[in-house]
Amino acid sequence: MNYKKSIMTQYDYVIIGSGFGGSVSALRLSEKGYKVLVIEKGKWFKSEDFPKTNWELKKWLWEPKFRLRGFFKMTFLNHVTVLSGVGVGGGSLTYANTLPIPKQNFFTTGSWATLNNWEEKLKPYYQTAYKMLGAAKNPKLHATDLTIQQIAKDIGKEGHFEATKVAVYFGEAGRKVEDPYFNGKGPNRTGCTHCGACMTGCRYNAKNTLDKNYLFLAQQLGAEILAEKEVFNVSFLISEDGSDGYKIEFKSSIGKKQLESVTAKGVIFSGGVVGTVPLLLKLKENSLPNLSDYVGKNIRTNNESLIVVTSTVKNPKDYSKGLAIGSILHSDENSHLEPVRYGEGSSFFRLLTMPLVYHKYSLFRLLGIFGLVLKKPVILLKTIFANNYAKRSTVLLFMQTLDSTLRIKLGKITKMKTEQEDGPKPKAFIPEALNFGKIFGKKVKGIPYANITDVLLGTPTTAHILGGAVMGENTSNGVIDKHCKVFGYKNMLVCDGSMISANPGVNPSLSITAIAEYAMDKIPNKES
């Protein structure tokens, strides 16, 4: 008997992570007849499980060793602070719903540039992603959006301002309806109330998170989802290229660390950059040595800046109303500005910010803050002790397509560390962003603030870390091929933000979804 041919596996595919890439993979593989298991380290969340504000840290933050079992994670690296999502549905639980298609530069740069005519090749998959995520144009601008629109007019860019396309069911505010997207196969939905709390979890069943589309439909086709489990090892069963299948070992991510394992013909890594990349680096040192030396390289941050401005006028407008991101200003061919909001009461971030002063050296930044205390003491005090902080505050998200990269390595003290790779290292201080912060500040009598780590260490904060398992022609310049298949191993793919191989310069969720759709389309139906 040929033992290799007789080996049986429990699943056809195990998917590690349930974000945009993992959810797409779960549905499309299930449709093709494969037996699928999704392993997610975070929890299942229903609408009523989400916190009312981000002060409910146990429901909002993910840091299980401190008994914080929410869905929002902050990862502090030496070059950047990373914001990400954890839970069944991954980043969709906490992202701002925004679904822009990147400009041409994204498709023609980076390690994937010569592998395909990506802009043309991905067009139908972007449309599929729009349909599956229930994309719709924001029908109503609110106070923050209107302020940005006025700024666009002031600088002669009014034609470059627009409402965002978002993954939200609008309908009639607060009214429940039967599934409006999948001919009754999906869950009931409720019309958006424009409460602004998208990023602390939609409590009104209006946000089109992945558990309401891709994952919901995949389960109907037999896909299994195992929550609160973290994969720590993947090894081949017999053949070194994995052609006979893999053993996937995991443990509880909450509570007792009971060890478990399953076997599968194929594996898809979909845990996001902060999940997939350190896992691949660990596996390369141990059970999967054929992985490319390129693992961890070409990490991008979308070159973004997050600036908070709090209004100090006596009777301010309510900047918490609307969508998390309801509009976007394309300030030039490489740059984009989006006003971001949190719902009423979500003022936890005021503890993590301090006035933003631009200078190369931290000592002079601190001296600059001291200068602000002398020059604008009243505004500073009003900002610090402002009532209704979320209603008064706007986060300005500034992003650029200008490229620079880092490398992630395993740390000896911390789980990961970063090194500068190509181009200038990511900066917390982008002059154009700070300029917009000052312009916005003048309109609302506020001062630009930034994350404490941005100001003290000069390191930026990003919600869009990308790369680390990028596409390439071979192992000398990539980890995966143009179909997201891992070099050196059979039936192994990467489908998450790690596969993004150039700087999109805009929110990447739609692109991750579209590329995952493309990759799954290349996998044949299961033979009966």
C-alpha positions as CSV (number, residue, x, y, z in Angstrom):
1,M,0.0,0.0,0.0
2,N,1.2,3.5,-0.8
3,Y,0.9,5.2,2.6
4,K,1.2,8.7,1.1
5,K,-1.9,8.2,-1.0
6,S,-4.0,6.6,1.8
7,I,-3.5,9.3,4.4
8,M,-6.8,11.0,5.4
9,T,-7.2,14.6,6.7
10,Q,-10.0,16.0,8.8
11,Y,-10.5,19.1,6.6
12,D,-9.7,20.2,3.1
13,Y,-8.6,23.6,4.3
14,V,-8.0,25.2,7.7
15,I,-8.1,29.0,7.6
16,I,-6.2,30.8,10.3
17,G,-8.1,34.1,11.0
18,S,-11.5,35.4,10.0
19,G,-10.8,38.8,8.6
20,F,-11.4,40.0,5.1
21,G,-9.2,37.4,3.4
22,G,-10.2,34.6,5.7
23,S,-13.9,35.2,5.3
24,V,-13.7,35.3,1.5
25,S,-11.7,32.1,1.5
26,A,-14.2,30.4,3.8
27,L,-17.2,31.1,1.6
28,R,-15.6,30.5,-1.8
29,L,-13.9,27.2,-0.8
30,S,-17.2,26.0,0.8
31,E,-19.0,26.8,-2.5
32,K,-16.4,24.7,-4.3
33,G,-17.2,21.7,-2.2
34,Y,-14.3,21.8,0.3
35,K,-14.6,21.0,4.0
36,V,-13.5,24.2,5.8
37,L,-12.5,25.1,9.3
38,V,-11.9,28.7,10.4
39,I,-9.8,29.2,13.5
40,E,-10.1,32.6,15.1
41,K,-8.3,33.7,18.3
42,G,-11.0,36.3,19.2
43,K,-14.5,36.0,20.4
44,W,-17.9,35.8,18.7
45,F,-19.8,39.1,19.1
46,K,-23.5,39.9,18.7
47,S,-24.8,43.4,18.4
48,E,-25.7,43.5,22.1
49,D,-22.2,42.4,23.1
50,F,-20.5,45.5,21.9
51,P,-19.6,48.3,24.4
52,K,-21.7,51.5,24.5
53,T,-18.4,53.5,24.6
54,N,-14.7,52.7,24.5
55,W,-14.5,53.2,28.3
56,E,-15.9,49.7,28.6
57,L,-12.4,48.3,28.2
58,K,-13.3,44.7,29.0
59,K,-15.6,44.7,26.0
60,W,-13.5,46.9,23.7
61,L,-9.8,46.1,24.1
62,W,-8.2,42.8,23.3
63,E,-5.5,41.9,25.9
64,P,-6.5,38.6,27.4
65,K,-3.7,38.4,29.9
66,F,-5.3,41.5,31.6
67,R,-8.8,40.0,31.2
68,L,-9.6,42.5,28.4
69,R,-11.5,40.4,25.9
70,G,-12.9,42.9,23.3
71,F,-12.1,43.2,19.6
72,F,-9.7,46.2,19.4
73,K,-6.0,45.6,19.7
74,M,-3.1,48.0,20.0
75,T,0.4,46.6,19.1
76,F,3.4,48.8,20.0
77,L,6.4,48.3,17.8
78,N,9.6,50.3,17.8
79,H,8.8,52.1,14.5
80,V,5.0,52.2,14.6
81,T,1.9,51.6,16.8
82,V,-0.6,49.3,15.1
83,L,-4.3,49.3,15.5
84,S,-6.1,46.1,14.5
85,G,-9.2,44.0,15.0
86,V,-9.7,40.6,16.8
87,G,-12.8,38.4,16.8
88,V,-15.0,36.5,14.4
89,G,-15.1,38.9,11.5
90,G,-11.6,40.3,12.2
91,G,-11.0,43.9,11.4
92,S,-14.5,44.4,10.1
93,L,-15.7,44.6,13.7
94,T,-13.8,47.7,14.4
95,Y,-12.9,49.3,11.0
96,A,-14.6,52.4,9.7
97,N,-16.6,50.7,6.9
98,T,-14.8,52.7,4.2
99,L,-14.3,51.0,0.8
100,P,-12.2,53.0,-1.6
101,I,-10.5,51.6,-4.7
102,P,-6.8,52.7,-4.7
103,K,-5.4,54.9,-7.5
104,Q,-3.4,53.5,-10.4
105,N,0.0,53.8,-8.6
106,F,-1.0,51.0,-6.3
107,F,-1.4,48.5,-9.2
108,T,1.9,49.4,-10.9
109,T,4.4,49.6,-8.0
110,G,5.8,47.2,-5.4
111,S,7.0,43.6,-5.7
112,W,3.8,42.5,-7.6
113,A,4.0,45.2,-10.3
114,T,5.2,43.0,-13.1
115,L,3.2,39.9,-12.3
116,N,-0.1,41.0,-13.8
117,N,-2.0,43.9,-15.2
118,W,-3.5,44.3,-11.8
119,E,-5.8,47.3,-12.3
120,E,-7.6,45.5,-15.2
121,K,-7.4,42.0,-13.7
122,L,-8.9,43.0,-10.4
123,K,-11.7,45.1,-11.7
124,P,-14.4,42.4,-11.6
125,Y,-13.3,41.3,-8.2
126,Y,-13.6,44.8,-6.7
127,Q,-17.2,44.8,-8.0
128,T,-17.8,41.4,-6.4
129,A,-16.4,42.7,-3.1
130,Y,-18.6,45.8,-3.3
131,K,-21.6,43.6,-3.8
132,M,-20.7,41.1,-1.0
133,L,-19.9,43.9,1.5
134,G,-23.1,45.8,0.7
135,A,-21.3,48.9,-0.3
136,A,-23.3,52.1,-0.6
137,K,-22.5,55.8,-0.8
138,N,-23.0,57.7,2.5
139,P,-26.3,59.5,1.9
140,K,-25.8,62.2,4.5
141,L,-23.0,64.5,5.5
142,H,-22.7,65.7,9.1
143,A,-20.9,68.4,10.9
144,T,-17.3,67.0,10.6
145,D,-17.9,66.2,6.9
146,L,-19.2,69.6,6.2
147,T,-16.2,71.2,7.9
148,I,-13.9,69.2,5.7
149,Q,-16.0,70.1,2.6
150,Q,-15.6,73.8,3.5
151,I,-11.8,73.4,3.9
152,A,-11.8,71.7,0.5
153,K,-13.6,74.8,-0.9
154,D,-11.2,77.2,0.8
155,I,-8.2,75.5,-0.8
156,G,-9.7,75.2,-4.2
157,K,-10.3,71.4,-3.9
158,E,-14.0,71.2,-3.6
159,G,-14.3,69.0,-6.6
160,H,-11.9,66.5,-4.9
161,F,-14.2,66.1,-1.9
162,E,-16.8,63.3,-1.9
163,A,-18.9,61.1,0.4
164,T,-17.4,57.7,1.1
165,K,-18.6,54.3,-0.2
166,V,-19.2,52.3,3.0
167,A,-20.3,48.8,4.1
168,V,-23.4,49.9,5.9
169,Y,-27.1,49.1,5.5
170,F,-28.9,52.5,5.5
171,G,-32.6,51.8,4.8
172,E,-34.9,53.4,7.4
173,A,-33.0,54.3,10.5
174,G,-33.7,51.8,13.3
175,R,-36.1,49.7,11.2
176,K,-35.5,46.0,11.0
177,V,-35.9,44.3,7.6
178,E,-35.4,40.9,6.1
179,D,-32.0,40.2,4.4
180,P,-31.7,43.0,1.8
181,Y,-28.5,41.5,0.1
182,F,-28.6,37.8,-0.5
183,N,-32.1,36.9,-1.5
184,G,-33.1,36.0,2.0
185,K,-30.1,33.8,2.7
186,G,-28.5,36.4,4.9
187,P,-29.5,37.7,8.4
188,N,-32.1,40.4,9.1
189,R,-30.7,43.9,9.1
190,T,-31.6,47.3,10.7
191,G,-31.2,50.7,9.2
192,C,-28.2,52.9,10.3
193,T,-28.9,55.5,12.9
194,H,-25.8,57.6,12.1
195,C,-24.6,57.4,15.7
196,G,-20.9,57.5,14.8
197,A,-20.1,54.4,16.9
198,C,-19.0,52.1,14.0
199,M,-15.5,51.6,15.4
200,T,-16.7,50.5,18.9
201,G,-18.9,47.9,17.3
202,C,-22.3,48.5,15.7
203,R,-25.0,47.9,18.3
204,Y,-27.8,48.5,15.8
205,N,-27.1,45.7,13.3
206,A,-26.5,48.2,10.4
207,K,-22.8,47.6,9.8
208,N,-22.0,45.0,7.2
209,T,-19.4,43.1,9.2
210,L,-18.1,39.8,7.8
211,D,-20.1,37.6,10.1
212,K,-23.2,39.0,8.3
213,N,-22.1,38.2,4.8
214,Y,-19.2,35.9,3.9
215,L,-19.0,34.0,7.1
216,F,-22.8,33.7,7.5
217,L,-23.1,32.2,4.0
218,A,-20.1,30.0,4.5
219,Q,-21.6,28.4,7.6
220,Q,-24.8,27.6,5.7
221,L,-22.6,25.6,3.3
222,G,-21.0,23.7,6.2
223,A,-17.9,25.8,7.1
224,E,-17.0,25.5,10.8
225,I,-15.8,28.4,12.8
226,L,-13.8,27.8,16.0
227,A,-13.4,31.0,18.1
228,E,-11.1,31.8,21.0
229,K,-8.4,29.5,19.7
230,E,-4.9,30.6,18.6
231,V,-2.7,28.6,16.2
232,F,0.9,28.2,17.3
233,N,2.2,25.6,14.9
234,V,1.7,24.3,11.4
235,S,3.8,21.3,10.2
236,F,3.7,19.0,7.2
237,L,2.4,15.5,7.7
238,I,4.8,13.5,5.5
239,S,6.2,15.2,2.4
240,E,8.4,18.2,3.1
241,D,6.4,20.3,0.5
242,G,3.1,19.6,2.4
243,S,1.6,17.8,-0.6
244,D,0.2,15.2,1.9
245,G,-1.3,17.7,4.2
246,Y,-0.6,19.6,7.4
247,K,-1.1,19.4,11.1
248,I,-2.4,22.6,12.7
249,E,-1.9,22.9,16.4
250,F,-3.7,25.5,18.5
251,K,-4.6,26.4,22.0
252,S,-7.2,28.5,23.9
253,S,-6.6,32.2,23.6
254,I,-8.6,32.8,26.7
255,G,-8.3,30.9,29.9
256,K,-6.6,27.5,30.2
257,K,-4.1,26.8,27.4
258,Q,-5.4,23.4,26.4
259,L,-3.5,22.1,23.4
260,E,-5.5,20.8,20.4
261,S,-4.8,19.9,16.7
262,V,-6.4,19.1,13.4
263,T,-5.1,18.0,10.1
264,A,-5.9,19.5,6.7
265,K,-5.0,19.1,3.0
266,G,-4.4,22.9,2.8
267,V,-3.8,25.9,5.0
268,I,-4.6,29.6,4.5
269,F,-3.0,32.2,6.7
270,S,-5.5,35.1,7.3
271,G,-4.6,36.5,10.7
272,G,-3.6,40.0,9.5
273,V,0.0,41.3,9.6
274,V,0.3,41.2,13.4
275,G,-0.9,37.6,13.4
276,T,0.3,36.0,10.2
277,V,3.8,37.5,9.9
278,P,5.2,36.6,13.4
279,L,3.6,33.1,13.0
280,L,5.3,32.6,9.6
281,L,8.6,33.8,11.1
282,K,8.3,31.3,13.9
283,L,7.3,28.5,11.6
284,K,10.3,29.2,9.3
285,E,12.6,28.7,12.2
286,N,11.0,25.4,13.2
287,S,8.4,23.4,11.2
288,L,8.3,25.1,7.8
289,P,12.0,25.8,6.9
290,N,11.2,26.2,3.1
291,L,9.4,29.4,3.6
292,S,11.0,32.3,1.8
293,D,13.6,34.5,3.5
294,Y,11.4,37.3,2.4
295,V,8.9,36.7,5.2
296,G,8.6,39.9,7.3
297,K,9.9,42.2,4.5
298,N,8.1,45.0,2.7
299,I,6.0,46.1,5.6
300,R,4.1,49.2,4.8
301,T,2.1,51.6,7.0
302,N,0.1,53.5,4.4
303,N,2.2,56.5,5.4
304,E,-0.5,57.9,7.5
305,S,-1.0,60.4,10.3
306,L,-3.7,60.5,12.9
307,I,-4.5,63.9,14.4
308,V,-7.2,64.7,17.0
309,V,-8.7,68.2,17.2
310,T,-11.2,69.1,19.9
311,S,-13.5,72.1,19.5
312,T,-13.5,74.6,22.4
313,V,-16.3,76.9,21.2
314,K,-19.0,77.5,23.7
315,N,-21.8,75.7,21.9
316,P,-20.1,73.3,19.4
317,K,-21.6,71.3,16.7
318,D,-22.0,67.6,17.4
319,Y,-19.0,66.0,15.7
320,S,-19.9,62.5,16.9
321,K,-22.9,62.2,14.6
322,G,-22.6,60.4,11.2
323,L,-20.5,57.4,10.1
324,A,-17.1,56.6,11.4
325,I,-15.8,58.0,8.1
326,G,-18.4,59.6,6.0
327,S,-16.3,61.6,3.5
328,I,-12.9,61.9,1.9
329,L,-10.8,64.7,0.5
330,H,-8.3,63.8,-2.2
331,S,-5.9,66.7,-1.4
332,D,-3.4,65.7,-4.2
333,E,-2.6,62.8,-6.4
334,N,-0.7,61.1,-3.5
335,S,-2.7,62.2,-0.5
336,H,-6.1,61.7,1.1
337,L,-7.7,63.2,4.2
338,E,-10.6,61.6,6.0
339,P,-12.5,62.9,9.1
340,V,-13.0,60.2,11.6
341,R,-15.4,60.1,14.5
342,Y,-16.3,58.1,17.6
343,G,-19.8,57.9,19.1
344,E,-21.0,60.0,22.0
345,G,-19.2,59.1,25.2
346,S,-16.2,57.3,23.6
347,S,-13.5,59.5,25.0
348,F,-10.9,57.0,26.1
349,F,-8.3,58.2,23.6
350,R,-8.0,61.5,25.3
351,L,-5.8,59.7,27.8
352,L,-3.4,58.6,25.0
353,T,-2.9,61.9,23.3
354,M,-0.9,65.1,23.8
355,P,-0.4,68.3,21.8
356,L,1.3,67.7,18.4
357,V,4.4,69.9,17.9
358,Y,6.5,69.3,14.8
359,H,10.3,68.9,15.3
360,K,12.9,66.2,14.5
361,Y,14.0,65.9,18.2
362,S,11.7,64.9,21.1
363,L,13.2,67.4,23.5
364,F,12.3,70.3,21.2
365,R,8.8,68.8,20.8
366,L,8.4,68.8,24.5
367,L,9.7,72.4,24.7
368,G,7.2,73.3,22.0
369,I,4.4,71.9,24.1
370,F,5.6,74.0,27.0
371,G,5.4,77.0,24.6
372,L,1.8,76.1,23.8
373,V,1.0,76.2,27.5
374,L,2.3,79.7,27.7
375,K,0.7,80.9,24.4
376,K,-2.6,79.1,24.5
377,P,-3.3,78.1,28.1
378,V,-7.1,78.6,27.9
379,I,-7.6,76.5,24.8
380,L,-5.3,73.7,26.2
381,L,-7.2,73.6,29.5
382,K,-10.6,73.6,27.7
383,T,-9.4,70.7,25.5
384,I,-8.1,68.7,28.5
385,F,-11.2,69.1,30.6
386,A,-13.8,69.3,27.8
387,N,-17.2,67.8,28.5
388,N,-18.6,65.6,25.8
389,Y,-15.2,65.0,24.4
390,A,-16.3,62.7,21.6
391,K,-19.0,65.2,20.5
392,R,-16.4,67.9,20.4
393,S,-13.6,65.9,18.7
394,T,-12.6,64.9,15.2
395,V,-9.8,62.5,14.2
396,L,-8.1,63.6,11.0
397,L,-6.7,60.5,9.1
398,F,-4.2,61.6,6.5
399,M,-2.8,58.9,4.1
400,Q,-0.2,59.0,1.3
401,T,0.8,56.6,-1.5
402,L,4.4,57.6,-1.2
403,D,6.3,54.5,-0.5
404,S,8.7,53.3,2.3
405,T,9.0,49.9,3.9
406,L,10.0,48.3,7.2
407,R,10.9,44.7,8.1
408,I,9.4,42.7,11.0
409,K,11.5,40.3,12.9
410,L,10.9,38.1,16.0
411,G,12.0,40.0,19.1
412,K,13.9,38.5,22.0
413,I,12.0,40.6,24.6
414,T,8.9,41.5,22.7
415,K,7.0,39.3,20.2
416,M,8.1,41.4,17.3
417,K,10.5,44.2,16.4
418,T,10.8,46.3,13.3
419,E,13.8,47.5,11.3
420,Q,14.0,50.2,8.6
421,E,14.2,48.7,5.2
422,D,13.7,50.9,2.0
423,G,13.0,54.6,1.9
424,P,12.7,56.9,4.8
425,K,11.3,55.4,8.0
426,P,7.6,56.1,8.8
427,K,7.2,59.5,10.3
428,A,4.7,60.6,12.9
429,F,5.0,64.2,11.5
430,I,3.8,64.7,8.0
431,P,3.8,68.5,7.3
432,E,0.7,68.4,5.1
433,A,-1.2,66.5,7.8
434,L,-0.2,68.9,10.5
435,N,-1.2,71.8,8.2
436,F,-4.7,70.3,7.9
437,G,-4.8,69.9,11.6
438,K,-4.1,73.6,12.1
439,I,-6.6,74.6,9.5
440,F,-9.3,72.5,11.1
441,G,-8.2,73.8,14.5
442,K,-8.8,77.4,13.5
443,K,-12.4,76.6,12.4
444,V,-13.3,74.9,15.7
445,K,-10.9,76.8,18.0
446,G,-8.9,73.7,18.7
447,I,-5.3,72.5,18.8
448,P,-3.9,69.4,17.0
449,Y,-3.2,66.4,19.2
450,A,-1.6,63.1,18.5
451,N,-0.9,59.7,20.1
452,I,1.6,60.0,23.0
453,T,4.0,57.6,21.2
454,D,3.8,59.8,18.1
455,V,4.9,62.9,20.1
456,L,7.4,61.4,22.5
457,L,9.0,58.8,20.2
458,G,8.3,60.2,16.8
459,T,6.7,56.9,15.7
460,P,3.4,57.0,13.8
461,T,0.1,55.2,14.6
462,T,-1.5,53.2,11.8
463,A,-4.7,51.2,11.4
464,H,-3.5,49.9,8.0
465,I,-0.2,47.9,8.5
466,L,0.4,45.8,5.3
467,G,2.9,43.4,3.8
468,G,5.3,40.9,5.2
469,A,4.2,38.1,2.9
470,V,4.2,39.9,-0.4
471,M,3.9,38.6,-3.9
472,G,7.0,38.1,-6.0
473,E,8.3,36.2,-9.0
474,N,10.2,33.7,-6.7
475,T,11.6,33.5,-3.2
476,S,14.2,36.1,-3.9
477,N,11.6,38.9,-3.9
478,G,8.4,37.4,-2.4
479,V,6.7,34.9,-0.1
480,I,3.7,34.1,-2.4
481,D,3.1,34.0,-6.1
482,K,0.5,36.0,-8.0
483,H,-2.2,33.6,-6.9
484,C,-1.3,34.1,-3.2
485,K,0.2,30.6,-3.1
486,V,3.2,30.2,-0.7
487,F,6.5,29.4,-2.4
488,G,7.9,26.0,-1.3
489,Y,4.6,24.4,-0.1
490,K,1.6,22.9,-1.7
491,N,-2.0,24.0,-0.9
492,M,-0.8,26.8,1.3
493,L,-1.8,30.5,0.8
494,V,-1.7,33.9,2.4
495,C,-4.9,35.9,2.1
496,D,-4.9,39.0,4.4
497,G,-3.1,42.3,4.7
498,S,0.2,40.5,4.6
499,M,-0.1,39.8,0.9
500,I,-0.6,43.5,0.0
501,S,2.5,44.2,-2.1
502,A,2.4,48.0,-2.7
503,N,1.1,51.1,-0.8
504,P,-2.6,51.6,-1.5
505,G,-2.6,55.0,0.2
506,V,-6.3,54.5,1.2
507,N,-8.2,52.2,3.5
508,P,-7.1,48.6,2.3
509,S,-10.1,46.4,3.3
510,L,-11.7,46.4,-0.1
511,S,-8.4,45.6,-1.8
512,I,-7.8,42.7,0.6
513,T,-11.3,41.4,-0.2
514,A,-10.9,41.8,-4.0
515,I,-7.5,40.1,-4.1
516,A,-8.7,37.2,-1.9
517,E,-11.7,36.8,-4.3
518,Y,-9.2,36.7,-7.2
519,A,-7.0,34.0,-5.4
520,M,-10.0,31.8,-4.5
521,D,-11.2,32.0,-8.1
522,K,-8.0,30.3,-9.1
523,I,-8.6,27.2,-6.9
524,P,-10.6,24.5,-8.8
525,N,-13.7,22.9,-7.5
526,K,-13.2,19.9,-5.3
527,E,-13.4,16.6,-7.2
528,S,-16.2,14.4,-6.0
